[in-house]
């Protein structure tokens, strides 16, 4: 095979911080802002939604009975980490204890920190390992925080910027997987080694407990703090979907947890749950199994079957309370919730009432070390979010309701099914009124991630309330129908996802809901790859396309940042057999002169350390080279989310919707 890399005239755009690249980006940004202008009113309306103090503050429970929340608004653009009591949270305006003010921290340190999450020490709940990201990148700095005094500990656990994974063992010991220097990272850029780090010693002196191979995706370790069930575990992630799982004994010996490499598992006290991606022990892919963990280690291979999928139903997720298991399932992308109680040989089960035909109901959190309470969230495309507190066998109390951010009078939600090229029925939702405005079709179709109904005040105000129609396609590659739906578009079968999306676009026109010149398409990340394929393979179906933080250069993607970790999804372009099918659809490779493409807007971030901004840069350059209509905008901050705060997010959405309205007239 001839290496196409040497023939790539835009390889120089892979340089993140070079002066020539910075100049090129600045020129493209100026051109785009000049051509599309700035709809100040639209941006302000979007910002009002994002900054609204009436949004539901989704809390998390950490075992101490308090409600923790990370919050951003106009006064706190980078956010507050805060907590309150259960009694206060029920009030319309709770009194919050602010643990960390990121805006104040940035002013004090001259940084641009964004929130990367926190791991709190149990059972004392007095220390936390806070992850701080510069500009929204995946790489974070880890710093130990005293929750009682609300300060970072100068002599506490601290790690420099890296894609680290940390877990408390006890107050003086951590499991740490991070960049320990040369040879400590995988070829995907994630940690290859795990160490046990003792307080007061440098990270370099930490005890090595496990190391993977350079071609693995990553390794990690964690400690289960459940009283009476304290255990330690190690994961070696072979690729995006396969891993080796180990129980680490006090002696340091590793005991392999002998489940399929592509299965997901979870432990709760005596029980191990196993979610299958491929058949095992006579059970189908997509099934959920339960078995006593100690008996399993002793050789028992007779698990209870808790969920069996069918052609229309799949398992979304599962959540434990102290004594019960809550299952979330989907039937034709409609959610259902069921409560199971461990019993042998059959587990007892009872369904929760469905909240609405197209509403999406899920478990926001539970606290299985404490009790059988759980938080329930429910929302729909036209229904603002509701957060409720429930207890298994007890009442359900509404805690918070999100306000309506746009008028839904005359709007409906409908579900249709398109027929793809191979005869597969592909569901999609149509949201909006009867106005003959433009239509925006969204899709993702990858990594077993489903697109489910959800309320968006941004889409509502910026699109629906202005007469637009919003369509969400549930194409293959996603998780709407479980592992088989995902597997149908893996590797050489990726074009099935493209065909599904094209089938939905065609079906919309056939039903008289839109016309090609008034139909726009939008997708981000893997959905950006979908947009690139729509541009180069089905340009006649669309009047405009928006690709956010997209993957577009399938020849070089494994050599850019975290790209090598996605080989299980897409294939390996350095393998001639894989490159044969990748080259057939790689958007960057398939831009052609003389073809008519719809206008495209490419959005990315300099600080995206997951999907390299070069994907969008090079695509824009190649489209420009051949005289095609392309707008390009690169935000300096934002990471893979493309925006680091609400101001940036509002500006990007205003640019997006402004482009679509200007183009789909």
Helices and strands as residue ranges (DSSP letters): G 4-7, G 11-14, H 19-36, H 40-51, E 60-61, E 67-73, E 76-84, H 86-89, E 97-101, H 102-109, E 113-120, E 127-134, E 140-146, E 151-152, E 158-162, E 165-170, E 173-177, E 193-198, G 203-205, E 207-211, E 218-224, E 231-237, E 243-248, E 254-256, E 264-268, E 271-275, E 288-292, H 293-297, E 304-307, E 313-320, E 324-331, E 334-341, E 348-351, E 360-366, E 373-379, E 386-391, E 396-401, E 412-419, E 425-432, E 439-442, H 457-462, G 464-466, E 469-473, H 483-487, G 491-493, H 495-510, G 516-518, E 519-524, H 526-537, G 539-541, E 544-548, G 557-559, G 561-566, H 567-570, H 576-585, G 588-590, E 599-605, H 614-625, E 630-635, G 639-641, H 646-663
